[in-house]
Amino acid sequence: MRVVIIGSAGRLGSALAESYSRDFDVIALGRHELDLACPDSIRRALSPLEYDRVIIPGALTLVDYCETHQAEAFAANAEGPGLIAEISREKGAHVTYVSTDFVFDGSSPVPYEESQPALPLSVYGHSKKKGEDLVLDASDLNLVVRVSWLYSGGKPAFPEWIIGQAKENEKLALPGAKIASPTRAGDVVGYLRPLLGLNGGTPASGIFHLADSGHCSWQEWGQFCVDEALARGLVLKGHKVEANRLEDIKAFTAPRPLNSVLDTRKFTAHTGITPRPWQEAMREHFSNSPLFRAEESLV
């Protein structure tokens, strides 16, 4: 089995490459090898290759940057993946496109199922939805997986950011009405295995939601991180995360969905796997975090 991973330097891409290379012939392509926004780069990288699966976790994910760079966002998040799907169809290879909870407008009172209409609010969300469409249009055998609030041990993400803020500031505040499911990249790697048919069987097609179970507000996620850090002995100035509104974050220029909780029952019905609670995954993340190893080395 030969698996191509596009965007192998990113949070999910690096986790996929590290895990799957233990069992399969993995070709890991970072931006220097394949630029999603450059058709010639895509053709040069993929045309000589033979492969069975291609996974596209790579994307232009800077939400506010995308808002003012629409052409670049659509090139990287839609047109590039669409071209990859066309090339892969000619090779008889299955394509998995990693998408986002930002394809929803956040108005649903309940978690989003795959069948619910995708109504993006931002340029980023629109570009990712277009990417979904192009990949599935290239072949109805292809797969789209949507993830939310992704973090990993390989690259700093929200947990490291909020702890950094708590080290420097007594006052902390995050939106209390914005909710989703924090999801560890390593868990997505595991959830993807049966969908890709890597251990035998036919790969899945269509759209699946992948996220750790349960949900919380941004404020609650931040408070959980602070509490875990304090429990593990980190010295912080800020101990309590207050609630504010999305509108209070002046750095945000792109609109964001308030509720982007993903319903994962379709995934469970298809695989028999129930995603683990986000709190359990977070505690494992902190147990392996260099934040605490660095702190211990100073003692």
C-alpha positions in Angstrom: 0.0 0.0 0.0 1.5 3.4 -1.0 0.0 6.4 0.7 0.7 10.0 -0.4 0.2 12.6 2.3 0.0 16.2 1.1 0.7 18.8 3.7 3.0 16.6 5.7 4.6 19.4 7.7 1.2 20.5 9.2 -0.4 19.5 12.5 -2.4 16.6 11.1 -0.1 15.8 8.2 2.9 15.2 10.4 0.9 13.0 12.7 -0.4 11.0 9.7 3.1 10.6 8.2 4.7 9.5 11.5 2.0 6.9 12.2 1.3 5.5 8.7 5.0 5.2 7.7 5.3 2.4 10.3 3.0 0.2 8.3 2.8 1.5 4.8 5.0 3.0 2.0 4.3 6.7 2.7 5.3 9.6 0.5 5.2 12.7 2.6 4.9 15.9 0.6 5.3 19.3 2.3 4.8 22.7 0.6 8.3 22.6 -0.8 7.5 19.4 -2.7 3.9 20.3 -3.6 2.4 23.7 -3.4 -1.4 23.4 -3.3 -1.9 26.8 -4.8 0.3 26.0 -7.9 -1.1 23.6 -10.5 2.4 23.1 -12.1 3.8 22.1 -8.8 1.0 19.6 -8.2 1.5 18.0 -11.7 5.3 17.8 -11.2 4.9 16.1 -7.9 2.2 13.6 -8.6 2.5 12.8 -12.3 5.5 10.5 -11.9 4.1 8.7 -8.9 2.1 5.6 -8.5 0.0 5.4 -5.3 -3.1 3.8 -3.8 -4.3 6.5 -1.4 -3.8 10.2 -1.2 -4.7 12.2 1.9 -4.9 16.0 1.8 -4.6 17.5 5.3 -2.7 20.5 3.8 -4.6 23.8 3.5 -4.4 27.5 3.9 -6.0 27.7 7.3 -5.3 31.3 8.3 -9.0 32.2 8.6 -8.6 36.0 8.7 -5.8 36.0 6.0 -8.2 34.1 3.7 -10.8 36.8 4.2 -8.7 39.3 2.4 -6.9 36.9 0.0 -9.8 35.1 -1.6 -8.0 34.0 -4.8 -5.2 32.4 -2.8 -7.6 30.7 -0.4 -9.6 29.1 -3.3 -6.4 28.1 -5.1 -5.0 26.3 -2.1 -8.2 24.9 -0.5 -10.3 24.2 -3.6 -8.7 24.3 -7.0 -5.5 22.5 -5.9 -7.3 19.6 -4.2 -9.6 19.4 -7.2 -6.7 18.9 -9.5 -5.1 16.3 -7.2 -8.4 14.4 -7.3 -8.5 14.5 -11.1 -4.9 13.2 -11.4 -5.6 10.6 -8.8 -8.7 9.4 -10.6 -6.6 8.7 -13.7 -4.3 6.6 -11.5 -7.2 4.7 -9.9 -6.2 6.1 -6.5 -8.6 7.0 -3.6 -8.6 10.6 -2.3 -9.3 11.8 1.2 -9.8 15.6 1.6 -9.6 16.9 5.2 -12.2 19.7 5.7 -13.4 21.8 8.5 -16.3 22.6 10.8 -16.1 26.2 9.3 -18.3 25.0 6.4 -21.3 25.5 8.7 -22.9 28.8 9.7 -23.2 27.9 13.4 -27.0 28.5 13.7 -27.9 24.9 14.4 -29.2 24.2 18.0 -27.8 20.7 17.8 -24.5 19.1 16.5 -24.2 19.1 12.8 -24.8 15.9 10.8 -23.1 15.3 7.5 -26.4 15.7 5.6 -27.1 19.2 6.9 -26.6 22.0 4.5 -23.1 23.6 4.6 -23.5 27.4 4.7 -20.1 28.9 5.3 -19.8 32.4 6.8 -16.2 33.1 5.8 -14.0 33.0 2.7 -12.0 30.2 4.4 -15.2 28.2 4.9 -16.4 28.8 1.4 -13.0 27.7 0.0 -13.1 24.5 2.0 -16.6 23.7 0.9 -15.6 24.2 -2.7 -12.7 21.9 -2.1 -15.1 19.2 -0.8 -17.3 19.6 -3.9 -14.4 19.3 -6.4 -12.9 16.3 -4.7 -16.2 14.4 -4.6 -17.1 15.6 -8.1 -13.9 14.0 -9.4 -15.0 10.6 -8.1 -17.9 9.5 -6.0 -15.5 7.0 -4.4 -13.6 9.8 -2.7 -13.8 10.8 0.9 -14.3 14.1 2.8 -13.6 14.2 6.5 -14.5 17.3 8.6 -12.6 18.0 11.8 -12.8 20.6 14.5 -10.5 22.5 16.9 -7.5 20.4 16.0 -4.4 20.3 18.2 -1.4 18.0 18.5 1.8 17.3 20.3 3.9 18.1 17.3 3.1 21.8 16.9 1.9 24.4 19.4 -1.9 25.0 19.2 -4.6 26.5 21.4 -3.6 24.6 24.6 -0.1 26.0 24.4 -1.3 29.4 23.5 -3.7 29.8 26.4 -1.2 28.5 28.9 1.3 31.0 27.5 -1.3 33.8 28.0 -1.9 32.6 31.6 1.8 32.7 32.4 1.9 36.4 31.4 -1.5 37.7 32.3 -3.8 37.7 35.3 -6.9 38.5 33.3 -8.0 35.9 30.7 -11.1 35.9 28.6 -12.5 33.7 25.8 -15.8 33.5 24.0 -18.4 31.7 26.1 -20.9 31.1 23.4 -18.7 29.6 20.7 -18.8 25.8 21.0 -17.2 22.8 19.3 -15.2 19.6 20.1 -11.5 19.9 20.8 -9.9 17.0 18.8 -6.4 15.6 19.1 -4.7 15.1 15.7 -3.4 11.6 16.8 -7.0 10.5 17.4 -8.0 11.6 13.9 -5.1 9.5 12.6 -6.6 6.5 14.3 -10.2 7.3 13.2 -9.1 7.5 9.6 -7.5 4.1 9.4 -10.7 2.1 9.0 -12.3 4.7 6.7 -9.2 4.4 4.4 -9.4 0.7 4.3 -5.7 0.6 5.3 -6.1 -2.7 7.2 -8.0 -4.3 4.4 -11.4 -3.6 2.9 -12.8 -0.9 0.7 -12.2 2.7 1.6 -15.2 4.8 2.6 -16.7 7.5 0.4 -18.8 10.6 0.9 -18.6 12.8 4.0 -17.8 11.8 7.5 -17.4 13.9 10.7 -14.4 13.1 12.9 -14.0 14.6 16.3 -13.4 13.6 19.9 -16.7 13.2 21.8 -18.4 15.8 23.8 -18.1 19.6 23.3 -17.4 22.8 25.2 -17.1 26.5 24.7 -13.9 28.2 23.9 -14.0 29.6 27.5 -14.5 26.1 29.0 -11.6 24.7 26.9 -9.3 27.4 28.0 -10.3 26.9 31.7 -9.7 23.2 31.3 -6.2 23.8 30.0 -5.4 26.3 32.8 -6.8 23.9 35.5 -4.7 21.0 34.0 -1.6 23.2 34.0 -2.1 24.3 37.6 -2.7 20.7 38.7 0.6 19.7 37.1 2.5 22.3 38.9 2.9 25.1 36.4 3.2 28.6 37.9 0.6 30.9 36.2 -0.5 34.4 36.8 -4.0 33.8 35.5 -6.1 31.1 37.0 -9.6 31.9 35.8 -10.9 32.3 32.2 -13.8 34.7 32.0 -16.4 34.7 29.2 -16.4 37.3 26.5 -17.9 37.5 23.0 -16.5 36.8 19.6 -17.0 40.5 18.8 -14.6 41.4 21.6 -11.7 39.8 19.8 -10.6 42.7 17.6 -8.0 40.7 15.7 -10.8 38.6 14.1 -11.9 40.0 10.7 -13.6 36.9 9.4 -17.0 35.7 10.8 -16.9 32.4 12.7 -19.7 29.9 13.5 -20.9 29.9 17.1 -21.9 26.3 17.1 -19.7 24.0 15.1 -20.1 20.8 17.0 -19.8 17.8 14.7 -22.1 14.8 15.1 -20.0 11.6 14.7 -22.7 9.0 14.8 -22.3 8.1 11.1 -18.6 7.4 11.7 -19.5 5.1 14.7 -22.2 3.3 12.7 -19.7 2.7 9.9 -16.7 1.6 11.9 -18.0 0.5 15.3 -15.6 3.1 16.9 -16.9 5.6 19.4 -14.6 8.6 19.6 -13.1 9.1 23.1 -14.0 12.1 25.3 -12.2 15.3 24.5 -11.1 15.6 28.1 -9.4 12.3 28.1 -7.5 13.2 24.9 -6.5 16.6 26.4 -5.1 14.9 29.6 -3.0 12.6 27.4 -1.8 15.6 25.4 -0.7 17.4 28.6 1.0 14.2 29.9 3.2 14.2 26.8 3.6 18.0 26.5 7.1 19.5 26.4 5.6 22.4 28.4 5.8 20.3 31.5 9.0 18.5 30.6 10.7 21.9 30.2 9.3 23.0 33.6 10.6 19.8 35.3 14.1 20.3 33.9 14.4 23.6 35.7 13.7 22.0 39.1 
